[in-house]
Structures are given as C-alpha cells and as structure tokens.
Amino acid sequence: MNGLSYYPQTFFEEVPDLHCAVDDALSRLDRNQDSEARREVASFLRLGSWIGGDRDGNPFVTAEVLRQTARLHAGTALRFYIGQVHQLGAELSLSESVVPVSDALRALADRSPDHSPHRALEPYRRAISGIYARLAATARLLSDEAVTIPPTAHAEPYARAGDFLADLNVIDASLKANGSGILAGGRLRRLRRAVDCFGFHLATLDLRQSSAIHEEVVAELVAAGTPGLCYADLDENERIALLLQELGTSRPLVSRYRPYSETTTGELAVFQAAREAQQSLGRGIVRTCIISQCRSASDVLELAVLLKETGLLDPEGGSSVNLVPLFETIGDLRGCVSVMERLFSCPEYRRIVASRGGLQEVMLGYSDSNKDGGFVTSGWELYKAEVGLVELFRRHGIRLRLFHGRGGSVGRGGGPSFEAILAQPPGAVRGQIRLTEQGESISSKYSNPELGRRNLEILAAATLEASLLQQDRSGTVDAYHQAMEELSEAAFCAYRNLVYETDGFEDYFWESSVITEIATLNIGSRPASRKNTRRIEDLRAIPWVFSWAQCRLMLPGWYGFASAVNTWLAAHPDQDLAFLQSMYREWPFFRTQLSNMDMVLAKSSIAIASRYAELVSDQKLRARIFGRIKAEYEAAVEIVLAIMGHRTLLEGNPLLARSIQNRFPYLDPLNHVQVELLKQQRCSEDETLLPSIQLTINGISAGLRNSG
C-alpha cells in the first residue's frame, strides 16, 4: 500500500502528461499535419512492481498475498478512473440540439442505463453515465470496492480495460469530428492515455524466486512421477533433456491426488494465482517471472516446466509470461552468455521466445556482483556481459531487453540515471530498457509530482539518446577495454583480499557497523542474511551496503580502485595518468564510474568512520583493518581527483557539493549520537536503546539519500 500511494500522488497525472507533451512536441515538428488528425505515439512508459510477487527469501509472499496485491492494484486504478469519469460527466454537457454527434456516440448513449428525461438531449453525459456504471460494476468485481457515488443504474462490468478505452475513444472521435476537439484535448485525452498505460492492472507485478527453490520443486515432482529418478543427481545435459521432454508433452507432471511438500504446494499455488490474475485483469498484471541466482540453462527450463504445469505455458511453447534469468554474482555474469547460448540452441525454448514476440529479457544484478567482487569489477563485468549478450542476440536474431537491478546506492548500481543509461555499451538499449527504483530512491524521486515528472523525462530522454545518438568510438575502445580489464583484475584482488581473505574482517565488520540493528528495521523485503551465520558470503547485499553507509565509509562504492590504478601504472611504466584521463574524457562508462566514486568519496568521512572503528574490541584488529581502509580511501581521493582534473571532490557538480555541505552539520551529530548509543547498548545490552538507534539509522539514511 505504501508503493501504491505514489500512483494518485504522482504517476496518474504525470505519466499521461508526459506522453501528451511528447505528442505535442512531435506535432509541432510536422507543420503540415492537421491538429485534429494528430497521431498519438504508442505508450512507451510502463510501470512495474515486485511488491507482493518477490518470493526470493521472503516466505510471507504467498498465493493469497499475490491475490490481495492484484486486488489492490485493480482497486487503485479503478478508483482513479471512476473519479475522472465522474468529473468528465460534469464537463461534457453538450446538447445534441446544438452540437451534432457521431452515430457511434449516439449508440453508446442509447446503451446507457441512464434514461433520465433531463439528459435526453445530452448524449455525452448519458454515454458517460453508462461508462461510470460499468466501471462501478468492474470495481465491485475486481477489487471488492463500492464506489462513493453510486451509478444511476446497474450495468455489466467491463471484461477488459481495452473495452473501457474503446468507449472513451468513441467520445473522443465524436468530439473531434464535430468541432469540439478542444474538449477532447483536456481530461479525456489524459484519461485515455492513463487507461492505455495502466489498464485495470495498474502495474506489471513481477514474480521472482530463487533457482534453488525451482530446482527443489521440480525434483519433487519428478520423483513423484518417476519413482527412483533423482533429479538432483543428474548432470546439466541430463537435466536439460528431461526438462525439454516434459515441456513437449501435454501429460501433466503434477498429480492432483498426491500430497506434496509445503514448498512445492506453495510455489504451484503462486503460479496458479498468477494465472487467475491474468484471467481477471489481463496478461499485463503478470508478465515476468524472474529466476534469481540463475547459473545454468536448466535453471530457466525448470521455471518453464513449472509454468506449463500451472497453465501459464502450453505444450506448443506459447507462454503468457517472460522467463527472465537474473545473473547476479561475478561468476554468473561471466557465464551468462554461455547460458543464453545453450538456451537458444534448444528449439523448444526458441518457441517460447517466439511466443513472446521474439523478445528475451535478461536481468543483471548490481548488488550481489558488487558485494562479490567490489565496485570496479562489478561495473566492468556488467558492461562485458552486456556486450556479449548484445552480440549473441544479434547472431540469433532475437531482440534483447536488459533489466537493470539497480539499487539506490552507488554500491548497488545507483547514481544519476541519465549518465548510467548513456554509459551502456552500444546496442544495449535500442529503444527499450528496464530499471528498478528501490528504497529511499522512490520517495526522493517520486513523492513530489513535479520532481517525479522530471525523473520520468530523464529516463525517456536518456533512452532516446542512447538509442539514436551513440557515438562510434571503435578507434579507442580496444585500448580502453584492455586497460579496464587490468584495472578490474587488480581491484578485484584488492577487494577480495580485504573482505574475504583478511583474518578477523568479519568480526571487524559486525562490531564496527550497525548491521545487527539494521536487521531489526521493518524496511527490508527479506532477512539480512540468507543463513544464520556471520559470514559475509551469506549476508545480503542491501544490509551490506547500508551498513557501510551508516558508518560513513561507503566502502562498496570505491574500495580497490586506488590499488588497481597503482598496480596498472607499475605494470605499464610507459604509461601515465594521461591515458586514464583520456579514458575519463572519451568513454562514458569510465566517466560514470569515476563520477559515482567522486560522489561517494565526498559523502564519506574518515574522521567519523574512526569513531565506529572504536567499537571494535580488539585494538590490534581495529588498527590493522581500519588502517588499510583509511590508506585506500586517501589514495582513492587523490587518484580520482588527478584523473578527473579536479582540485576538490564534486568540483564538477557544485549543486550536489553545496547540498551535501548543507546537510553535514545535521548529519554528523547523528553519527556521533549513534556511536554513543551503540556503546551503551553493547555494554549493558539494554534493549530500550534500540528504538533510539533505529531513529538515528533512519536519520542518517535520509541525510545521505542514496545510501541503501
């Protein structure tokens, strides 16, 4: 419900207005076009959510939660439409004795249950009364909601949003054909666009689950259908052969008479609920199923089998949803091209892709790859993965849509969206891109309607520019790629050495940060760790990044870069910083990387971080690890400034620099208060201090903004 609050607040108004602005701008370019016959561009901005559909690590997202989420989506959309139609009825009071109407409009008015003699000569109002009555019936059917202002009479609900839009188009065409086009260009125009963008489903609800859960469910189904066959013991080729065989048969693998485990029953129920939602709200409500921790072709085919068993995919290969692999870790990113190559070599899977319009979506994870390999290596492996996928899809004649799983913080792929989109490799955008907006980013970008509009414009403008105006840099790209490969390798070693290979680092992290307290906040969609351990490997990426932001180190956003540059310079005595400076000027990817590091280094504070280091009880461990971090930070600041040609951090972004400087006097005391509260709590184990610590966490996060 928190997520849905942004629709009446921002999206219902600003998404249609943005489309109308684009229509108007294009019409002004065509001076010969009649304004009444102006062709509208197709709706290009779609919203989605995985609130209520993301089950990866969250056992509370069940089939019933999915059904409830779908009803809330429908209710939110229909409340807006009903209110707009009611106001439209007050505005369109045209009398047929004064203004002629089209035959289609007259027929629509005659079908209306409104037979009041007072509106006998007002066909538009009678038509709108009929539309209102049908919307009210639709709201009762899809969301169990009763309208505040009852309709004049009962009517049949709309079967789909397209029928509602068709009725609005009848009104629009009649107004334009009979000299009242100016009336069609106001509320009616925006409402028609809103219906086209949001439908009855409001926003696409993505489903997501771990590949390990899919494997567990398939293994149980296979064991039940073929006693003695252990799916887990099969190698990759044997798994693929078995899964393709199941996809090609109409025989169900699931038996309605056999009891299954709670996990299997729950997973199948979620897919069945998704099918029900598609039947009631249209296929737009659930269009994507994401496989997190995807590492092999069988991980994708396992999902396909589960979709077939629940009616979302037929034996001929027709799928009502996109099957989207999510490649997250460094190893997954390096192997993603071979996984997709294997899938595309299967005719059965190619039929699934063909049923989705020849489009395959691939999701790339920024958070886990960063935690796994550090900021520099994560960014570079993501870039290389995109380059490889673009070439692979080109060879196979399949359209690629990349879904970027970016977080709010730089350590999770955050940063300015415009620069991030322009930094994509050639061919990675091509007119379409999917991005996630998470956490505090949603509030900071879309709470204010005007600010929300500007952020939507930024996404649209960047996508157009990345698609149409990319420059050819083939002359220098090979040299830059080679240098980046070496920088990435050195940064990876430096980062892994600190985080995963330094004795005592886990103890240092847990004692010097608020990770334990962050786990108590009701802001996450899943537990802080995948397992009940203190291992960094088991910690989820969001609390990992969030913890470093709280202690003002922002380590996931810069650590390893200085060591990488020094290693590269030592290995290339004939080169100097001038080469890296040219990379910064000429290569958008490298420029964006340094710009983001510039920002997080400016938000960091070694002085405040040293206060958190004092929380570590082992003085030798504290001095050893914090000393390394401090030295790397100071070197990173020096090298970033040298490459960018700046004297101070954020010299190229004075507005952000001023904003940060104005926030620090309020932010810094919160850090000091938080440290003192942590000291008291850890000495006395006084749980009454926890609410105060939580308040400081929220305050620091709000002050840093892109921090979690």
TAJO-V739838 format. One line per field, one symbol per residue. ss: DSSP state (@ for helix, = for strand, . for the rest). A space follows every 50 residues. Layout:
ss=???
This chain:
ss=....@@@@@@@@@@@@@@@@@@@@@@@@@.....@@@..........==. ...=........@@@@@@@@@@@@@@@@@@@@@@@@@@@@@......... ..@@@@@@@@......@@@...@@@@@@@@@@@@@@@@@@@@@....... ..........@@@@@@@@@@@@@@@@@...@@@@..@@@@@@@@@@@@.. ...==.====@@@@@@@@@@@@@@@.....@@@..@@@@@@@@@@@@... ...........@@@@@@@@@@@@@@@@@@@@.@@@..=====....@@@@ @@@@@@@@@...=.....=..======..@@@@@@@@@@@@@@@..@@@@ @@@@@...=======.@@@@@@@.@@@@@@@@@@@@@@@@@@@@@@..== =====....@@@....@@@@@@...........==....@@@@@@@..@@ @@@@@@@@@@@@@@@@@@.....@@@@@@@@@@@@@@@@@@@@@@@@@@. ....@@@@@@@@..@@@@..........=......@@@=.@@@@@@@@@@ ....@@@...@@@@@@@@@@@.....@@@@@@@@@@.@@@@@@@@@@@@@ @@@..@@@@@@@@.....@@@@@@@@@@@@@@@@@@@@@@@@@@...... ...@@@@@@@@@@@@@@@@@@@@@@@@@@@@@@@..@@@@@@@@@@@@@@ @@@@....
